[in-house]
Structure formats: structure tokens, C-alpha cells
């Protein structure tokens, strides 16, 4: 049975976090990044265009 899980990045570069989440999504399916800054959540999948996401995402 699938259960919700949580991966937490305490600090780090948004570029690295996006790369890691894209890699994980190859195995898990789409994932959501919820920034603690209050910005809108971002859905990440293995098909996510990293450059496009980083230019439009206010992180």
C-alpha cells in the first residue's frame, strides 16, 4: 500500500534540490516541492524541464 512520505531539505541550493527531486521522481512518480517561504508548491516529474522550472519558480 502506498503511504505518503516526506523528504526535507533543511537548506541548500534550489538547483540541486530540483535535480535531486527530478532524479527521485524517476522511481516514485511526480513529487511536490513546498517551499517554507510560502510560495506556491511545485509539481516535479521525471519530465520536468529543469531550466524552465528554475526560471519561473520563485524560490
N, CA, C and O atoms as a Tripos MOL2 file, in Angstrom:
@<TRIPOS>MOLECULE
protein
  236   235    59     0     0
PROTEIN
NO_CHARGES

@<TRIPOS>ATOM
      1 N           0.8370   -1.1720    0.0000 N.3       1 UNK1
      2 CA          0.0000    0.0000    0.0000 C.3       1 UNK1
      3 C           0.8930    1.2510    0.0000 C.2       1 UNK1
      4 O           1.8650    1.3350    0.7510 O.2       1 UNK1
      5 N           0.5480    2.1980   -0.8410 N.am      2 UNK2
      6 CA          1.3080    3.4490   -0.8950 C.3       2 UNK2
      7 C           0.9870    4.3170    0.3090 C.2       2 UNK2
      8 O          -0.1710    4.4630    0.7000 O.2       2 UNK2
      9 N           2.0060    4.8740    0.8740 N.am      3 UNK3
     10 CA          1.8600    5.7790    2.0030 C.3       3 UNK3
     11 C           2.5480    7.0890    1.6740 C.2       3 UNK3
     12 O           3.5810    7.0810    1.0050 O.2       3 UNK3
     13 N           2.0060    8.2200    2.1240 N.am      4 UNK4
     14 CA          2.6920    9.4890    1.9030 C.3       4 UNK4
     15 C           4.0150    9.5160    2.6550 C.2       4 UNK4
     16 O           4.1170    9.0080    3.7720 O.2       4 UNK4
     17 N           5.0010   10.0990    2.0470 N.am      5 UNK5
     18 CA          6.3110   10.2580    2.6680 C.3       5 UNK5
     19 C           6.7330   11.7030    2.5580 C.2       5 UNK5
     20 O           6.1810   12.4740    1.7720 O.2       5 UNK5
     21 N           7.7070   12.0530    3.3450 N.am      6 UNK6
     22 CA          8.1940   13.4200    3.3470 C.3       6 UNK6
     23 C           9.7140   13.4040    3.2550 C.2       6 UNK6
     24 O          10.3830   12.6830    3.9940 O.2       6 UNK6
     25 N          10.2430   14.1950    2.3530 N.am      7 UNK7
     26 CA         11.6840   14.4000    2.2410 C.3       7 UNK7
     27 C          11.9120   15.8670    2.5400 C.2       7 UNK7
     28 O          11.2720   16.7340    1.9440 O.2       7 UNK7
     29 N          12.8100   16.1470    3.4510 N.am      8 UNK8
     30 CA         13.0230   17.5280    3.8750 C.3       8 UNK8
     31 C          14.4410   17.9570    3.5400 C.2       8 UNK8
     32 O          15.4040   17.2530    3.8450 O.2       8 UNK8
     33 N          14.5570   19.1120    2.9140 N.am      9 UNK9
     34 CA         15.8470   19.7470    2.6700 C.3       9 UNK9
     35 C          15.8980   20.9560    3.6040 C.2       9 UNK9
     36 O          15.1870   21.9360    3.3850 O.2       9 UNK9
     37 N          16.7150   20.8950    4.6200 N.am     10 UNK10
     38 CA         16.8040   21.9930    5.5840 C.3      10 UNK10
     39 C          17.3490   23.2560    4.9370 C.2      10 UNK10
     40 O          16.8460   24.3540    5.1740 O.2      10 UNK10
     41 N          18.3550   23.0960    4.1400 N.am     11 UNK11
     42 CA         18.9800   24.2120    3.4350 C.3      11 UNK11
     43 C          19.5170   23.6740    2.1200 C.2      11 UNK11
     44 O          19.5580   22.4630    1.9010 O.2      11 UNK11
     45 N          19.9200   24.5690    1.2650 N.am     12 UNK12
     46 CA         20.5370   24.1160    0.0290 C.3      12 UNK12
     47 C          20.2230   25.0120   -1.1400 C.2      12 UNK12
     48 O          19.4500   25.9650   -1.0450 O.2      12 UNK12
     49 N          20.8400   24.6800   -2.2300 N.am     13 UNK13
     50 CA         20.6420   25.4240   -3.4620 C.3      13 UNK13
     51 C          19.4080   24.8780   -4.1680 C.2      13 UNK13
     52 O          19.2760   23.6640   -4.3250 O.2      13 UNK13
     53 N          18.5050   25.7520   -4.5950 N.am     14 UNK14
     54 CA         17.3070   25.2920   -5.3030 C.3      14 UNK14
     55 C          17.6380   24.4320   -6.5220 C.2      14 UNK14
     56 O          16.9170   23.4810   -6.8240 O.2      14 UNK14
     57 N          18.7260   24.7630   -7.2250 N.am     15 UNK15
     58 CA         19.1110   23.9830   -8.4070 C.3      15 UNK15
     59 C          19.4130   22.5330   -8.0310 C.2      15 UNK15
     60 O          18.9910   21.6060   -8.7230 O.2      15 UNK15
     61 N          20.1320   22.3440   -6.9500 N.am     16 UNK16
     62 CA         20.4750   20.9870   -6.5050 C.3      16 UNK16
     63 C          19.2420   20.2510   -6.0060 C.2      16 UNK16
     64 O          19.0660   19.0660   -6.2900 O.2      16 UNK16
     65 N          18.3940   20.9430   -5.2660 N.am     17 UNK17
     66 CA         17.1670   20.3180   -4.7570 C.3      17 UNK17
     67 C          16.2940   19.8550   -5.9170 C.2      17 UNK17
     68 O          15.7730   18.7400   -5.8870 O.2      17 UNK17
     69 N          16.1270   20.6930   -6.9390 N.am     18 UNK18
     70 CA         15.3280   20.3120   -8.1010 C.3      18 UNK18
     71 C          15.9480   19.1070   -8.7990 C.2      18 UNK18
     72 O          15.2250   18.1850   -9.1780 O.2      18 UNK18
     73 N          17.2580   19.0900   -8.9770 N.am     19 UNK19
     74 CA         17.9190   17.9380   -9.6080 C.3      19 UNK19
     75 C          17.6700   16.6480   -8.8280 C.2      19 UNK19
     76 O          17.3810   15.6080   -9.4200 O.2      19 UNK19
     77 N          17.7800   16.7170   -7.5110 N.am     20 UNK20
     78 CA         17.5680   15.5250   -6.6750 C.3      20 UNK20
     79 C          16.1280   15.0470   -6.7830 C.2      20 UNK20
     80 O          15.8780   13.8500   -6.9270 O.2      20 UNK20
     81 N          15.1780   15.9800   -6.7120 N.am     21 UNK21
     82 CA         13.7590   15.5960   -6.7690 C.3      21 UNK21
     83 C          13.3990   15.0280   -8.1440 C.2      21 UNK21
     84 O          12.6180   14.0810   -8.2320 O.2      21 UNK21
     85 N          13.9550   15.5900   -9.2080 N.am     22 UNK22
     86 CA         13.7200   15.0240  -10.5430 C.3      22 UNK22
     87 C          14.2420   13.5940  -10.5970 C.2      22 UNK22
     88 O          13.5590   12.7070  -11.1090 O.2      22 UNK22
     89 N          15.4450   13.3570  -10.0760 N.am     23 UNK23
     90 CA         16.0060   12.0040  -10.0720 C.3      23 UNK23
     91 C          15.1440   11.0390   -9.2670 C.2      23 UNK23
     92 O          14.9080    9.9130   -9.7060 O.2      23 UNK23
     93 N          14.6760   11.4570   -8.1060 N.am     24 UNK24
     94 CA         13.8240   10.5930   -7.2810 C.3      24 UNK24
     95 C          12.5090   10.2970   -8.0060 C.2      24 UNK24
     96 O          11.9850    9.1870   -7.9110 O.2      24 UNK24
     97 N          11.9800   11.2810   -8.7240 N.am     25 UNK25
     98 CA         10.6820   11.1010   -9.3870 C.3      25 UNK25
     99 C          10.7230   10.0500  -10.4930 C.2      25 UNK25
    100 O           9.6760    9.5310  -10.8820 O.2      25 UNK25
    101 N          11.9080    9.7260  -11.0070 N.am     26 UNK26
    102 CA         12.0220    8.6210  -11.9740 C.3      26 UNK26
    103 C          11.5350    7.3180  -11.3470 C.2      26 UNK26
    104 O          11.0060    6.4470  -12.0380 O.2      26 UNK26
    105 N          11.7150    7.1940  -10.0420 N.am     27 UNK27
    106 CA         11.3710    5.9500   -9.3440 C.3      27 UNK27
    107 C          10.0290    6.0070   -8.6290 C.2      27 UNK27
    108 O           9.4050    4.9750   -8.3850 O.2      27 UNK27
    109 N           9.5900    7.2080   -8.2940 N.am     28 UNK28
    110 CA          8.3860    7.3310   -7.4650 C.3      28 UNK28
    111 C           7.1720    7.8800   -8.1860 C.2      28 UNK28
    112 O           6.0420    7.6880   -7.7380 O.2      28 UNK28
    113 N           7.3970    8.5610   -9.3000 N.am     29 UNK29
    114 CA          6.3240    9.3170   -9.9270 C.3      29 UNK29
    115 C           6.4160   10.7660   -9.4720 C.2      29 UNK29
    116 O           7.3640   11.1400   -8.7820 O.2      29 UNK29
    117 N           5.4420   11.5820   -9.8510 N.am     30 UNK30
    118 CA          5.5060   13.0120   -9.5460 C.3      30 UNK30
    119 C           5.6040   13.2910   -8.0410 C.2      30 UNK30
    120 O           5.0240   12.5850   -7.2160 O.2      30 UNK30
    121 N           6.3520   14.3380   -7.7190 N.am     31 UNK31
    122 CA          6.5240   14.7870   -6.3370 C.3      31 UNK31
    123 C           6.2450   16.2780   -6.2670 C.2      31 UNK31
    124 O           6.2710   16.9720   -7.2830 O.2      31 UNK31
    125 N           5.9790   16.7620   -5.0690 N.am     32 UNK32
    126 CA          5.6860   18.1760   -4.8780 C.3      32 UNK32
    127 C           6.7510   18.7940   -3.9750 C.2      32 UNK32
    128 O           7.1310   18.2230   -2.9530 O.2      32 UNK32
    129 N           7.2250   19.9820   -4.3800 N.am     33 UNK33
    130 CA          8.1170   20.7640   -3.5260 C.3      33 UNK33
    131 C           7.2850   21.8800   -2.9200 C.2      33 UNK33
    132 O           6.6330   22.6490   -3.6270 O.2      33 UNK33
    133 N           7.3200   21.9530   -1.5960 N.am     34 UNK34
    134 CA          6.6240   23.0120   -0.8770 C.3      34 UNK34
    135 C           7.6930   23.8270   -0.1560 C.2      34 UNK34
    136 O           8.2760   23.3680    0.8270 O.2      34 UNK34
    137 N           7.9410   25.0200   -0.6430 N.am     35 UNK35
    138 CA          8.9650   25.8790   -0.0390 C.3      35 UNK35
    139 C           8.4310   26.4810    1.2510 C.2      35 UNK35
    140 O           7.2530   26.8250    1.3410 O.2      35 UNK35
    141 N           9.2920   26.6070    2.2440 N.am     36 UNK36
    142 CA          8.8590   27.1920    3.5090 C.3      36 UNK36
    143 C           8.7150   28.7060    3.4280 C.2      36 UNK36
    144 O           8.3480   29.3520    4.4100 O.2      36 UNK36
    145 N           9.0010   29.2690    2.2640 N.am     37 UNK37
    146 CA          8.8810   30.7220    2.0720 C.3      37 UNK37
    147 C           7.4420   31.1460    1.7980 C.2      37 UNK37
    148 O           7.1520   32.3400    1.7110 O.2      37 UNK37
    149 N           6.5400   30.1750    1.6630 N.am     38 UNK38
    150 CA          5.1400   30.4940    1.4290 C.3      38 UNK38
    151 C           4.7560   30.5890   -0.0360 C.2      38 UNK38
    152 O           3.6030   30.8870   -0.3470 O.2      38 UNK38
    153 N           5.6910   30.3450   -0.9420 N.am     39 UNK39
    154 CA          5.3690   30.3670   -2.3670 C.3      39 UNK39
    155 C           4.5260   29.1560   -2.7350 C.2      39 UNK39
    156 O           4.4080   28.2070   -1.9600 O.2      39 UNK39
    157 N           3.9450   29.2000   -3.9250 N.am     40 UNK40
    158 CA          3.1180   28.0990   -4.3870 C.3      40 UNK40
    159 C           3.9420   26.8190   -4.5080 C.2      40 UNK40
    160 O           5.1180   26.8700   -4.8690 O.2      40 UNK40
    161 N           3.3310   25.6720   -4.2070 N.am     41 UNK41
    162 CA          4.0220   24.3950   -4.3950 C.3      41 UNK41
    163 C           4.3110   24.1500   -5.8750 C.2      41 UNK41
    164 O           3.6370   24.6910   -6.7520 O.2      41 UNK41
    165 N           5.3140   23.3370   -6.1310 N.am     42 UNK42
    166 CA          5.7170   22.9960   -7.4990 C.3      42 UNK42
    167 C           5.6620   21.4860   -7.6430 C.2      42 UNK42
    168 O           6.1880   20.7590   -6.8010 O.2      42 UNK42
    169 N           5.0240   21.0110   -8.7110 N.am     43 UNK43
    170 CA          4.9810   19.5760   -9.0080 C.3      43 UNK43
    171 C           6.1600   19.2510   -9.9120 C.2      43 UNK43
    172 O           6.3890   19.9110  -10.9250 O.2      43 UNK43
    173 N           6.9080   18.2140   -9.5230 N.am     44 UNK44
    174 CA          8.0980   17.7900  -10.2610 C.3      44 UNK44
    175 C           7.8810   16.3600  -10.7300 C.2      44 UNK44
    176 O           7.4210   15.5110   -9.9660 O.2      44 UNK44
    177 N           8.2120   16.0960  -11.9850 N.am     45 UNK45
    178 CA          8.1940   14.7320  -12.5010 C.3      45 UNK45
    179 C           9.4900   14.4860  -13.2560 C.2      45 UNK45
    180 O          10.3160   15.3870  -13.4050 O.2      45 UNK45
    181 N           9.6550   13.2790  -13.7210 N.am     46 UNK46
    182 CA         10.8670   12.9420  -14.4800 C.3      46 UNK46
    183 C          10.9210   13.6970  -15.8020 C.2      46 UNK46
    184 O          11.9810   13.7720  -16.4240 O.2      46 UNK46
    185 N           9.7960   14.2570  -16.2410 N.am     47 UNK47
    186 CA          9.7460   15.0170  -17.4930 C.3      47 UNK47
    187 C           9.8990   16.5240  -17.2930 C.2      47 UNK47
    188 O           9.8520   17.2850  -18.2590 O.2      47 UNK47
    189 N          10.0800   16.9510  -16.0560 N.am     48 UNK48
    190 CA         10.1870   18.3750  -15.7530 C.3      48 UNK48
    191 C          11.4150   18.9780  -16.4270 C.2      48 UNK48
    192 O          12.5130   18.4270  -16.3580 O.2      48 UNK48
    193 N          11.2080   20.1160  -17.0760 N.am     49 UNK49
    194 CA         12.3180   20.8580  -17.6750 C.3      49 UNK49
    195 C          12.9510   21.7130  -16.5800 C.2      49 UNK49
    196 O          12.3710   22.7070  -16.1430 O.2      49 UNK49
    197 N          14.1300   21.3220  -16.1480 N.am     50 UNK50
    198 CA         14.8270   21.9570  -15.0310 C.3      50 UNK50
    199 C          15.0140   23.4560  -15.2550 C.2      50 UNK50
    200 O          14.7020   24.2530  -14.3700 O.2      50 UNK50
    201 N          15.5140   23.8480  -16.4150 N.am     51 UNK51
    202 CA         15.8120   25.2500  -16.6990 C.3      51 UNK51
    203 C          14.5290   26.0850  -16.6760 C.2      51 UNK51
    204 O          14.4960   27.1630  -16.0820 O.2      51 UNK51
    205 N          13.4950   25.5920  -17.3110 N.am     52 UNK52
    206 CA         12.2180   26.3030  -17.3420 C.3      52 UNK52
    207 C          11.6480   26.4630  -15.9350 C.2      52 UNK52
    208 O          11.1700   27.5380  -15.5740 O.2      52 UNK52
    209 N          11.6990   25.4090  -15.1530 N.am     53 UNK53
    210 CA         11.1760   25.4630  -13.7930 C.3      53 UNK53
    211 C          11.9370   26.4880  -12.9580 C.2      53 UNK53
    212 O          11.3230   27.3010  -12.2670 O.2      53 UNK53
    213 N          13.2470   26.4570  -13.0150 N.am     54 UNK54
    214 CA         14.0430   27.3530  -12.1880 C.3      54 UNK54
    215 C          13.8810   28.8200  -12.5870 C.2      54 UNK54
    216 O          14.0520   29.7050  -11.7480 O.2      54 UNK54
    217 N          13.5540   29.0910  -13.8540 N.am     55 UNK55
    218 CA         13.3610   30.4860  -14.2700 C.3      55 UNK55
    219 C          11.9860   31.0080  -13.8760 C.2      55 UNK55
    220 O          11.8160   32.2160  -13.7140 O.2      55 UNK55
    221 N          11.0060   30.1330  -13.7190 N.am     56 UNK56
    222 CA          9.6640   30.5910  -13.3900 C.3      56 UNK56
    223 C           9.3030   30.4340  -11.9200 C.2      56 UNK56
    224 O           8.3610   31.0730  -11.4510 O.2      56 UNK56
    225 N          10.0230   29.6030  -11.1850 N.am     57 UNK57
    226 CA          9.7030   29.3040   -9.7850 C.3      57 UNK57
    227 C          10.3340   30.3510   -8.8670 C.2      57 UNK57
    228 O          11.5510   30.5360   -8.8810 O.2      57 UNK57
    229 N           9.5240   31.0250   -8.0830 N.am     58 UNK58
    230 CA         10.0430   31.9870   -7.0980 C.3      58 UNK58
    231 C          10.4000   31.2420   -5.8280 C.2      58 UNK58
    232 O           9.5460   31.0320   -4.9660 O.2      58 UNK58
    233 N          11.6300   30.8510   -5.7100 N.am     59 UNK59
    234 CA         12.0740   30.0540   -4.5660 C.3      59 UNK59
    235 C          12.7730   30.8820   -3.5470 C.2      59 UNK59
    236 O          13.2100   30.3600   -2.5210 O.2      59 UNK59
@<TRIPOS>BOND
     1     1     2 1
     2     2     3 1
     3     3     4 2
     4     3     5 am
     5     5     6 1
     6     6     7 1
     7     7     8 2
     8     7     9 am
     9     9    10 1
    10    10    11 1
    11    11    12 2
    12    11    13 am
    13    13    14 1
    14    14    15 1
    15    15    16 2
    16    15    17 am
    17    17    18 1
    18    18    19 1
    19    19    20 2
    20    19    21 am
    21    21    22 1
    22    22    23 1
    23    23    24 2
    24    23    25 am
    25    25    26 1
    26    26    27 1
    27    27    28 2
    28    27    29 am
    29    29    30 1
    30    30    31 1
    31    31    32 2
    32    31    33 am
    33    33    34 1
    34    34    35 1
    35    35    36 2
    36    35    37 am
    37    37    38 1
    38    38    39 1
    39    39    40 2
    40    39    41 am
    41    41    42 1
    42    42    43 1
    43    43    44 2
    44    43    45 am
    45    45    46 1
    46    46    47 1
    47    47    48 2
    48    47    49 am
    49    49    50 1
    50    50    51 1
    51    51    52 2
    52    51    53 am
    53    53    54 1
    54    54    55 1
    55    55    56 2
    56    55    57 am
    57    57    58 1
    58    58    59 1
    59    59    60 2
    60    59    61 am
    61    61    62 1
    62    62    63 1
    63    63    64 2
    64    63    65 am
    65    65    66 1
    66    66    67 1
    67    67    68 2
    68    67    69 am
    69    69    70 1
    70    70    71 1
    71    71    72 2
    72    71    73 am
    73    73    74 1
    74    74    75 1
    75    75    76 2
    76    75    77 am
    77    77    78 1
    78    78    79 1
    79    79    80 2
    80    79    81 am
    81    81    82 1
    82    82    83 1
    83    83    84 2
    84    83    85 am
    85    85    86 1
    86    86    87 1
    87    87    88 2
    88    87    89 am
    89    89    90 1
    90    90    91 1
    91    91    92 2
    92    91    93 am
    93    93    94 1
    94    94    95 1
    95    95    96 2
    96    95    97 am
    97    97    98 1
    98    98    99 1
    99    99   100 2
   100    99   101 am
   101   101   102 1
   102   102   103 1
   103   103   104 2
   104   103   105 am
   105   105   106 1
   106   106   107 1
   107   107   108 2
   108   107   109 am
   109   109   110 1
   110   110   111 1
   111   111   112 2
   112   111   113 am
   113   113   114 1
   114   114   115 1
   115   115   116 2
   116   115   117 am
   117   117   118 1
   118   118   119 1
   119   119   120 2
   120   119   121 am
   121   121   122 1
   122   122   123 1
   123   123   124 2
   124   123   125 am
   125   125   126 1
   126   126   127 1
   127   127   128 2
   128   127   129 am
   129   129   130 1
   130   130   131 1
   131   131   132 2
   132   131   133 am
   133   133   134 1
   134   134   135 1
   135   135   136 2
   136   135   137 am
   137   137   138 1
   138   138   139 1
   139   139   140 2
   140   139   141 am
   141   141   142 1
   142   142   143 1
   143   143   144 2
   144   143   145 am
   145   145   146 1
   146   146   147 1
   147   147   148 2
   148   147   149 am
   149   149   150 1
   150   150   151 1
   151   151   152 2
   152   151   153 am
   153   153   154 1
   154   154   155 1
   155   155   156 2
   156   155   157 am
   157   157   158 1
   158   158   159 1
   159   159   160 2
   160   159   161 am
   161   161   162 1
   162   162   163 1
   163   163   164 2
   164   163   165 am
   165   165   166 1
   166   166   167 1
   167   167   168 2
   168   167   169 am
   169   169   170 1
   170   170   171 1
   171   171   172 2
   172   171   173 am
   173   173   174 1
   174   174   175 1
   175   175   176 2
   176   175   177 am
   177   177   178 1
   178   178   179 1
   179   179   180 2
   180   179   181 am
   181   181   182 1
   182   182   183 1
   183   183   184 2
   184   183   185 am
   185   185   186 1
   186   186   187 1
   187   187   188 2
   188   187   189 am
   189   189   190 1
   190   190   191 1
   191   191   192 2
   192   191   193 am
   193   193   194 1
   194   194   195 1
   195   195   196 2
   196   195   197 am
   197   197   198 1
   198   198   199 1
   199   199   200 2
   200   199   201 am
   201   201   202 1
   202   202   203 1
   203   203   204 2
   204   203   205 am
   205   205   206 1
   206   206   207 1
   207   207   208 2
   208   207   209 am
   209   209   210 1
   210   210   211 1
   211   211   212 2
   212   211   213 am
   213   213   214 1
   214   214   215 1
   215   215   216 2
   216   215   217 am
   217   217   218 1
   218   218   219 1
   219   219   220 2
   220   219   221 am
   221   221   222 1
   222   222   223 1
   223   223   224 2
   224   223   225 am
   225   225   226 1
   226   226   227 1
   227   227   228 2
   228   227   229 am
   229   229   230 1
   230   230   231 1
   231   231   232 2
   232   231   233 am
   233   233   234 1
   234   234   235 1
   235   235   236 2
@<TRIPOS>SUBSTRUCTURE
     1 UNK1         2 RESIDUE 1 A UNK
     2 UNK2         6 RESIDUE 1 A UNK
     3 UNK3        10 RESIDUE 1 A UNK
     4 UNK4        14 RESIDUE 1 A UNK
     5 UNK5        18 RESIDUE 1 A UNK
     6 UNK6        22 RESIDUE 1 A UNK
     7 UNK7        26 RESIDUE 1 A UNK
     8 UNK8        30 RESIDUE 1 A UNK
     9 UNK9        34 RESIDUE 1 A UNK
    10 UNK10       38 RESIDUE 1 A UNK
    11 UNK11       42 RESIDUE 1 A UNK
    12 UNK12       46 RESIDUE 1 A UNK
    13 UNK13       50 RESIDUE 1 A UNK
    14 UNK14       54 RESIDUE 1 A UNK
    15 UNK15       58 RESIDUE 1 A UNK
    16 UNK16       62 RESIDUE 1 A UNK
    17 UNK17       66 RESIDUE 1 A UNK
    18 UNK18       70 RESIDUE 1 A UNK
    19 UNK19       74 RESIDUE 1 A UNK
    20 UNK20       78 RESIDUE 1 A UNK
    21 UNK21       82 RESIDUE 1 A UNK
    22 UNK22       86 RESIDUE 1 A UNK
    23 UNK23       90 RESIDUE 1 A UNK
    24 UNK24       94 RESIDUE 1 A UNK
    25 UNK25       98 RESIDUE 1 A UNK
    26 UNK26      102 RESIDUE 1 A UNK
    27 UNK27      106 RESIDUE 1 A UNK
    28 UNK28      110 RESIDUE 1 A UNK
    29 UNK29      114 RESIDUE 1 A UNK
    30 UNK30      118 RESIDUE 1 A UNK
    31 UNK31      122 RESIDUE 1 A UNK
    32 UNK32      126 RESIDUE 1 A UNK
    33 UNK33      130 RESIDUE 1 A UNK
    34 UNK34      134 RESIDUE 1 A UNK
    35 UNK35      138 RESIDUE 1 A UNK
    36 UNK36      142 RESIDUE 1 A UNK
    37 UNK37      146 RESIDUE 1 A UNK
    38 UNK38      150 RESIDUE 1 A UNK
    39 UNK39      154 RESIDUE 1 A UNK
    40 UNK40      158 RESIDUE 1 A UNK
    41 UNK41      162 RESIDUE 1 A UNK
    42 UNK42      166 RESIDUE 1 A UNK
    43 UNK43      170 RESIDUE 1 A UNK
    44 UNK44      174 RESIDUE 1 A UNK
    45 UNK45      178 RESIDUE 1 A UNK
    46 UNK46      182 RESIDUE 1 A UNK
    47 UNK47      186 RESIDUE 1 A UNK
    48 UNK48      190 RESIDUE 1 A UNK
    49 UNK49      194 RESIDUE 1 A UNK
    50 UNK50      198 RESIDUE 1 A UNK
    51 UNK51      202 RESIDUE 1 A UNK
    52 UNK52      206 RESIDUE 1 A UNK
    53 UNK53      210 RESIDUE 1 A UNK
    54 UNK54      214 RESIDUE 1 A UNK
    55 UNK55      218 RESIDUE 1 A UNK
    56 UNK56      222 RESIDUE 1 A UNK
    57 UNK57      226 RESIDUE 1 A UNK
    58 UNK58      230 RESIDUE 1 A UNK
    59 UNK59      234 RESIDUE 1 A UNK
